[in-house]
């Protein structure tokens, strides 16, 4: 299977807040507490072995609303199928994850990329563009890295605000998939956003990655919802389907997420072990409630 590097409280409390009925949750209320299929998208890179048009037709047939992490060269093809693009990639660089905003030596290249893609994303009606914190660099501790990231983001924030595009930064796990990655906790990401203080600088909360690093997913969502503009799913361990072989309770997570008032996209980013369509249908059902 390809990797992304190779390509560029309880749920009952949440429902009570919506329904006013703290003692019970009906099946109807459970469904309403989830994330509709039209707000769910599927990330392109785990299915990169499938031709893009075939992939788009499958996603459309399954009732998903869009595709996530799409290269600019593919925007038009995706939209031709009547699908939204929930997040745009900002570059084709293979070192996109490792070479991030934590190191000032990278600022010129990354800011140039963002200054080009943000207006284009706005014109294509794409709500989010992704950027990365980057791998650790000798001499740059976490405190310094937060300042470096915020300094760069403050320069591009006015452009994002002007065009109505949200620049999202993703926290990745540094234990399994991205050893050496510096922005590997929610605290790191929130510290950067607080320092920039722009409504268009937000975080991508990848549930799989943060389960590995810190767990406590539902409490984290409830506490930090204002900073999270996008979500990714995958089963843990293994980054596979959202099935009963993994430890995350995605139904409860989706209920808690909906209870925050979130109306953005939830993108599935798992590597299917079995039939891709069956896995995607299952993920859609679990997250829809």
Secondary structure by P-SEA (a helix, b strand, c coil): ccccccccccaaaaaaaaccccccccaaaaaaaccccccbbbbccccccccaaaaaaaaaaacccccccccccaaaaaaaacccccbbbccccccccccccccccaaaaaaaaaaacaaaaaaacccbbbbbbccccccccaaaaaaaaaaaaaaaaaaaaaacbbbbbbbbbccccccccccccaaaaaaaaaaaccccbbbbccaaaaaacccaaaaaaaaccccccbbbbbccccccccccccccaaaaaaaaaaaacccbbbbbbccccccaaaaaaaaaaaaac
